[in-house]
Amino acid sequence: MGKKKEKKEINEKVDVEAVEIEDDTWWWLTHKGIGATFLCISVFALLVRVAVSLHPYSGAGSPPKFGDYEAQRHWMEITLNLPVLEWYRNSTGNDLSYWGLDYPPLTAYQSYFHGLFLRFFDPDSVSLFTSRGYETYVGCHSSRKNDCAWHIAMLLLNPCLILIDHGHFQYNCISLGLTVAAIAAILSQRELLASCLFTLALSHKQISAWANLFQDKTDGASMFSMSVYYAPAFFSHLLGKCLRRKNPIHGVAKLGLTVLGTFTVVWWPYLHSTDALLGVLSRLAPFERGIYEDYVANFWCTSSVIIKWKRLFSVHSLKFISLTATVLTCLPSMVQQVMAPSSRGFLYGLLNSSFAFYLFSFQVHEKSILLPLLPASLLALEERRPFKWLMFYGLFSMFPLLCRDKLVLPYFALHALFMLLYHAPCGHGGRPRNARPNNTKFDYFDSFKTFMNGFIYLSSFILHIVYLTMHPPEKFPYLFEAIIMLICFYQFALLAFYTNVKQWSLLEHSTTEEEKKLI
């Protein structure tokens, strides 16, 4: 009897613990200490719903009865404009064959209150009879506001920046934010403010460097910040504008004093001692790491498969070679802006300058692709496909780094979210503004391009799976990283060539406009 009683007590105890565990599973539903967590997740869930709602809906543009969207709108129309007893009755004001209300009363009440809200903002959308098939809702796809919302989403929900700053964990958003503010000031013709803001961006974060080219020491005291990728574009654009003024020297002097003054304020604690200043600068110059680090998709790392740069040249020589290559690659873009400075040309100049640094400068990191992505984002409405292309391969180029950081799930989730938002219809229906005309020649070209794009996407998708599920040969432990690097470099080089050609085509356009004015 004693054993049976003991066994019964044990079973009862297990049952109580099971009930407690089951109760604990849903403790958060009544707990009061998770408000902030619940709010953050709710906002994200709302964002995903908004992203989906930007896409076409049931029956969009399909008369005469359209689809479920029209049914819900029609029920609002009926419940707002007819007495309650006529909501379910066929009459001259309520044709039940046209999306007649066939849900229980609580749905009808919901439609009524939704209709009140909608009528406040857009009365025409729920007016009796005349609103049938109504699709010109507030914030319609053809409006400029919708373009603006899409563009802001592309800037703020950049998956590469989110993964690096909030996963890998850095503060690139600060220097990039200061750069965006400087760009906005340039576009608003507030050049002194732009110079101050860009100088602050230069003083925030280092990312690559060249030491004193005339010394063989590897601990030289000369460094470049992250935002220096954009310096050639800022310099050439502002110089081009100054040269077109009555007193160019005065304009250049004001800009120079603004830059020097801002640098002085930021670096003031270290300007009183040469040793202190050199001590800071020496910490910012990562020359000991070599011309490239890991497998980054730039020229030096990609070509090292054939040319062993680190074996053939000293660090000093590589610094000089990389500096020369970077300057020469930046030069065409700079010349164009000095000759014909313009807002659009400035944005292309930022993109081309940052591409030049990413592809050819000394000591480039995978995350440096954030620099070309910023001006590409600012040009996203005009260059939708190149922007998408750069974002896709920018993410892909960072995939090995993010795998090491165990950020695979956020990588795919943010990539999917970006694609969802990117393909949301905006003012031009998700297509480039300068769409090609209907032409057989262009059809063949587009078909070939679509095939090639699909092939490259498929190859990239397969590489993702291979990287995650297979081990490389022991003889080539970094084979997969090298393949990813080669593919991404090829895409970046093509994009850089395209955007340089596009920038120079602006010069031809500006010349044509001037000739028209003369005529």
NUKOLLO-418608 format. One record per residue (C-alpha): x, y, z. Coordinates in steps of 0.1 Angstrom, whole numbers, padded with zeros to 4 digits, always signed. Layout:
// NUKOLLO-418608
XYZ...
END
This chain:
// NUKOLLO-418608
+0000+0000+0000+0029+0023+0008+0045+0019-0026+0011+0025-0044+0005+0057-0023+0041+0069-0031+0036+0062-0068+0003+0080-0068+0019+0111-0052+0047+0111-0078+0021+0109-0107+0001+0137-0091+0033+0158-0088+0042+0152-0124+0007+0161-0135+0009+0194-0115+0043+0202-0131+0029+0195-0165+0000+0218-0159+0024+0245-0146+0046+0242-0177+0016+0243-0199+0004+0275-0181+0039+0289-0184+0039+0285-0221+0014+0314-0225+0025+0335-0195+0034+0364-0218-0003+0369-0227-0010+0383-0192+0024+0394-0181+0029+0432-0178+0067+0434-0183+0070+0429-0220+0053+0460-0234+0084+0472-0252+0091+0438-0268+0055+0434-0279+0054+0469-0293+0086+0464-0314+0074+0431-0328+0039+0445-0335+0054+0474-0354+0075+0450-0375+0044+0429-0381+0026+0460-0393+0055+0469-0416+0053+0435-0432+0016+0439-0438+0020+0474-0452+0047+0460-0476+0023+0433-0488-0005+0458-0492+0016+0478-0517+0013+0450-0542-0018+0443-0564-0050+0430-0548-0078+0407-0558-0095+0419-0590-0073+0450-0595-0081+0466-0628-0105+0437-0637-0140+0450-0645-0169+0446-0643-0170+0430-0608-0133+0433-0599-0126+0412-0568-0126+0409-0530-0112+0444-0527-0142+0458-0545-0165+0436-0524-0152+0450-0491-0154+0486-0505-0190+0480-0518-0201+0468-0484-0188+0500-0468-0208+0519-0495-0240+0500-0488-0238+0502-0450-0230+0539-0450-0257+0550-0475-0287+0527-0468-0308+0519-0437-0299+0489-0416-0329+0469-0427-0320+0473-0464-0284+0460-0461-0294+0424-0469-0325+0431-0491-0325+0434-0529-0336+0468-0540-0330+0496-0564-0303+0509-0541-0288+0475-0533-0283+0451-0562-0275+0419-0544-0261+0404-0576-0232+0429-0574-0213+0418-0543-0244+0417-0521-0237+0415-0484-0236+0378-0474-0217+0379-0441-0233+0380-0406-0243+0414-0391-0210+0419-0372-0192+0421-0405-0217+0446-0417-0211+0468-0386-0174+0465-0392-0179+0476-0428-0199+0506-0416-0172+0518-0392-0145+0513-0418-0166+0532-0442-0169+0561-0418-0131+0562-0416-0126+0560-0454-0153+0586-0461-0134+0611-0439-0104+0609-0461-0119+0601-0495-0157+0606-0497-0158+0596-0534-0146+0561-0526-0179+0552-0508-0205+0573-0525-0236+0553-0536-0236+0540-0571-0208+0562-0585-0181+0545-0565-0184+0511-0582-0150+0498-0593-0133+0527-0575-0095+0522-0575-0082+0558-0573-0077+0555-0535-0057+0578-0514-0019+0574-0522-0026+0558-0555+0003+0540-0574+0008+0568-0599+0013+0596-0573+0046+0612-0566+0040+0606-0528+0041+0568-0535+0074+0572-0553+0087+0591-0523+0075+0564-0498+0091+0537-0519+0124+0556-0521+0125+0562-0484+0119+0525-0478+0149+0517-0501+0171+0540-0481+0161+0531-0446+0156+0494-0450+0189+0487-0467+0195+0451-0457+0233+0454-0461+0235+0483-0437+0211+0467-0412+0231+0434-0412+0265+0452-0408+0254+0478-0382+0230+0457-0361+0243+0422-0368+0280+0423-0374+0277+0454-0352+0292+0487-0362+0281+0524-0365+0284+0530-0402+0249+0546-0402+0263+0576-0384+0290+0585-0410+0266+0576-0438+0239+0597-0422+0262+0627-0421+0271+0621-0457+0234+0620-0467+0229+0653-0448+0259+0667-0467+0244+0655-0500+0210+0670-0492+0228+0703-0484+0245+0702-0518+0213+0696-0536+0197+0725-0516+0226+0748-0527+0238+0752-0491+0275+0744-0499+0291+0757-0467+0268+0735-0446+0276+0706-0469+0313+0711-0464+0309+0711-0426+0287+0680-0426+0310+0661-0449+0340+0670-0429+0323+0656-0398+0316+0624-0418+0353+0622-0427+0362+0625-0391+0339+0597-0379+0351+0563-0393+0382+0549-0410+0380+0521-0434+0410+0521-0457+0444+0538-0459+0476+0547-0476+0507+0556-0456+0534+0581-0466+0542+0569-0501+0578+0582-0499+0588+0561-0469+0592+0524-0466+0577+0522-0431+0544+0504-0426+0533+0525-0397+0530+0558-0415+0507+0584-0402+0484+0590-0431+0449+0576-0431+0416+0578-0450+0382+0577-0435+0352+0557-0447+0336+0588-0462+0367+0596-0483+0352+0573-0509+0330+0603-0517+0356+0630-0514+0365+0632-0552+0328+0638-0560+0323+0665-0534+0356+0682-0544+0350+0681-0582+0314+0692-0579+0321+0721-0556+0351+0732-0576+0331+0731-0608+0305+0753-0593+0331+0778-0579+0348+0781-0613+0315+0793-0628+0312+0822-0604+0324+0858-0608+0350+0853-0580+0360+0816-0579+0389+0822-0555+0366+0837-0529+0343+0807-0532+0371+0782-0528+0385+0801-0499+0352+0800-0480+0348+0763-0485+0384+0757-0475+0381+0777-0443+0349+0758-0434+0366+0725-0438+0397+0735-0418+0375+0750-0391+0354+0719-0387+0385+0696-0387+0401+0719-0360+0371+0716-0337+0369+0678-0340+0406+0672-0337+0413+0701-0312+0424+0679-0282+0452+0663-0303+0465+0694-0321+0485+0706-0292+0511+0678-0295+0526+0663-0326+0531+0630-0307+0495+0629-0297+0483+0636-0332+0506+0610-0348+0495+0585-0321+0459+0589-0331+0466+0587-0369+0489+0556-0365+0460+0538-0348+0437+0546-0378+0459+0532-0406+0457+0494-0410+0487+0489-0433+0499+0458-0416+0469+0439-0429+0481+0441-0465+0464+0454-0497+0433+0432-0490+0418+0412-0462+0398+0380-0465+0379+0375-0498+0366+0409-0508+0352+0413-0543+0376+0440-0555+0403+0440-0581+0433+0432-0559+0418+0402-0542+0401+0388-0573+0432+0392-0595+0454+0376-0567+0441+0342-0580+0466+0348-0609+0489+0376-0597+0503+0371-0562+0505+0408-0553+0517+0404-0518+0546+0382-0529+0557+0403-0559+0555+0438-0543+0563+0454-0510+0536+0472-0490+0551+0505-0500+0548+0497-0537+0513+0483-0534+0502+0515-0517+0515+0535-0546+0500+0512-0572+0466+0512-0555+0466+0550-0551+0474+0554-0587+0447+0530-0599+0421+0546-0576+0429+0582-0587+0429+0572-0624+0395+0554-0620+0380+0585-0602+0394+0610-0627+0368+0606-0655+0339+0612-0631+0357+0642-0615+0365+0658-0649+0328+0655-0659+0317+0674-0627+0343+0701-0631+0332+0706-0667+0295+0705-0661+0284+0703-0624+0248+0692-0619+0228+0676-0591+0222+0644-0611+0259+0643-0622+0269+0648-0585+0249+0617-0575+0265+0597-0603+0299+0611-0593+0294+0598-0557+0286+0564-0570+0315+0563-0595+0340+0576-0569+0329+0551-0543+0331+0523-0569+0367+0534-0577+0377+0532-0541+0360+0499-0535+0375+0483-0565+0411+0496-0563+0420+0512-0530+0442+0498-0503+0428+0475-0476+0391+0472-0486+0367+0453-0463+0336+0434-0474+0314+0460-0457+0329+0487-0479+0302+0479-0505+0279+0500-0482+0297+0531-0498+0285+0526-0534+0251+0514-0521+0243+0548-0506+0244+0569-0538+0229+0539-0557+0200+0541-0532+0196+0579-0539+0195+0571-0576+0171+0541-0571+0141+0558-0588+0161+0565-0619+0182+0534-0619+0159+0507-0605+0175+0477-0620+0212+0486-0614+0202+0494-0578+0186+0461-0573+0215+0444-0590+0240+0461-0567+0220+0453-0536+0217+0417-0545+0254+0412-0552+0264+0435-0523+0245+0411-0500+0260+0381-0517+0295+0395-0514+0291+0397-0476+0275+0362-0473+0307+0345-0461+0313+0372-0435+0277+0370-0422+0279+0332-0421+0309+0335-0398+0288+0358-0376+0259+0333-0376+0236+0358-0393+0223+0334-0420+0186+0337-0409+0186+0375-0407+0204+0375-0441+0177+0356-0459+0149+0373-0440+0161+0409-0448+0168+0399-0484+0132+0387-0487+0118+0418-0471+0139+0440-0494+0126+0421-0525+0091+0424-0513+0094+0462-0509+0114+0467-0540+0088+0450-0562+0060+0471-0547+0044+0491-0576+0053+0527-0575+0047+0556-0599+0058+0537-0629+0042+0503-0620+0074+0487-0609+0091+0493-0643+0119+0517-0652+0107+0551-0662+0125+0550-0696+0108+0518-0707+0119+0504-0741+0094+0507-0770+0078+0477-0785+0104+0466-0809+0114+0431-0821+0151+0439-0818+0147+0451-0782+0125+0421-0775+0153+0397-0784+0178+0418-0764+0155+0418-0733+0149+0380-0737+0186+0373-0738+0191+0397-0708+0163+0380-0689+0179+0346-0696+0213+0357-0684+0199+0374-0653+0180+0342-0645+0210+0321-0650+0232+0343-0627+0204+0343-0601+0201+0305-0602+0239+0301-0599+0240+0324-0569+0211+0305-0553+0229+0272-0558+0261+0287-0544+0242+0297-0512+0231+0261-0508+0265+0247-0516+0282+0271-0491+0258+0261-0463+0257+0224-0469+0291+0213-0484+0327+0214-0473+0353+0226-0498+0383+0203-0508+0411+0203-0482+0435+0215-0508+0413+0246-0515+0397+0255-0482+0385+0289-0495+0372+0277-0528+0336+0288-0522+0346+0322-0510+0368+0327-0541+0339+0318-0564+0316+0342-0547+0343+0369-0549+0348+0364-0586+0311+0365-0594+0305+0397-0574+0336+0415-0587+0325+0408-0623+0291+0424-0615+0305+0454-0596+0330+0461-0625+0301+0460-0650+0280+0483-0629+0309+0508-0624+0315+0509-0662+0278+0515-0668+0274+0543-0643+0305+0561-0656+0291+0560-0691+0258+0572-0677+0275+0601-0660+0293+0612-0691+0261+0610-0711+0248+0638-0689+0275+0661-0703+0262+0655-0738+0227+0663-0726+0237+0695-0709+0256+0706-0741+0225+0700-0762+0204+0721-0738+0229+0750-0740+0228+0748-0778+0190+0750-0777+0191+0781-0755+0215+0798-0780+0192+0790-0809
END
